[in-house]
Amino acid sequence: MAFLGIKTKKGEVKPKAEKKAHAPAAANGAAENTSPSTIDHAAAVILRPRVTEKATLQNTMNVYVFEVHRDATKKKVAEAVHALYKVMPRKVRVVPIRRKATFVRGKKGHSAGGRKAYVYFKKDDKIEIV
């Protein structure tokens, strides 16, 4: 019987494919993390500034709000802000954005959700968000 182009006769045994050996991960023996959740540079950590009415009011108090990568930590957000804006933040708070149920044209769904970071600066420090 031919199934997807594979033909066998009765009593005939197909040879099994040989398993290939894996190459070592790195020359020094350390494993390299190549998962998509790895964040390498500042532009990957901070996705965009969050421009809302609440965020704009907080800008006058030296608190800026950014949408950040889902796997971003407080430390990585602080380093990314320092790299992009050349100002060291005083404090960083990372907050999840919940998925919200939507109903459009008779179909149920969800909004994306994600994370946002509140970045606090000293009184003298200002950044320009374009």
N, C-alpha and C positions, 0 to 999 in steps of 0.2 A: 504494500500500500504506500502510495506517495503522499506525504504530508509536508507541505511547505518546502518541496523540492528535495526532501530526504527520502531516499529509496533504499530499502534493505530487502535482502532475500532471506527466506527461512533458513535458520541455522547460521547465518552470517553475523558476526559480531563486529560492531564498529569500534575502532580504536578510540580510547579516551584521550582527551586533550591533556597535555602535560601542564603541570602547574609551574608558573614562573616565580622565581625567587624575587623578593622585594629588594630594591637597592637601599643602602643606608641613607638615613634622612639628611645627615650633614657630615662633613669631614671631621669635625671635632667631637662627634658623638652626641651632640645636643639635638633634640627633636625640634623641628621648626613648626611653629603654629601657623597654619595657613587657612584656618577656618574663616568664614565670612564675617564672624563677629569680632575679628581682630581689627582694632582701630590703630592705624599707623600714624596719621598726621592730623594737624589741627583742623583742616578743612573737612575731614571725615567725621570729626567729633561734633563740631557745631554746624548744624544743617542750615539754619537761617535765624535771623532775629524774629521774635514773635511780636508783631505789631498789633496790639489790641488797645482798647481804651484803658484798661487796668494797667497794662504794661507801660503805656505812655505816661500815665500819672506817676508811676513809680520811678520813671527816669529822672524826675526832678529830685528824688531822694537818693540818687546814685545807685539805684537798683535796676539792672537790665535783665531782660528775659529773652532766652534763646531756646529754640527747639534743638534738641541734641539727639545723638544716635541712641538707639535703644539699649546698647550695652555700655554707654558712657558712665564713668564714675565721677565723683566730685573732683578727684585729683586730676583726671584727664581733662575735665572741663576747665579747671583752673589753668592747667598748662596750655591748653588750646587758646584760651582768652589772652594769656600772656604772649603767646607766639603771634597771634593775629593783630592784637591791638596795642602791644608793648606796654601794658598796664597790668600789674599784679593784683588780682582780686583779694579783698579782705575775707570774704566768706562766699561759699557756694551751696545752694540748696537744690537738690534734684528731686523732681516731683513727677509721678506718672500722670499721663493724660488718658483718661478712660475711653474705651470704645463706646460709642453711643449708637443706639438703635435708630435706623432710618427706615422710612417707608415712602418710596417714590414710584409712581405709576403702577401701583398694585404689587410691587415687589418689596419684600423685607430684606434688610441688609444691615451692615454696621459701618460706622466711620472707622478710619484707620487706627486712631489712638497713637500713643508714642510716649515721649518724655520731654519735659521742659526743665530748664535750669534757671534759677534766680541767682544772678551774679551780683554781689555787693562790692562796691568800691569805697575808698576813702573819700572825704569831702572834697579834696582838691582834684581828684582824678575824674576825668571825663573821657568818654569815647564817642566817636562819630559813627553813627549807624546810617548807612546810605541805602 
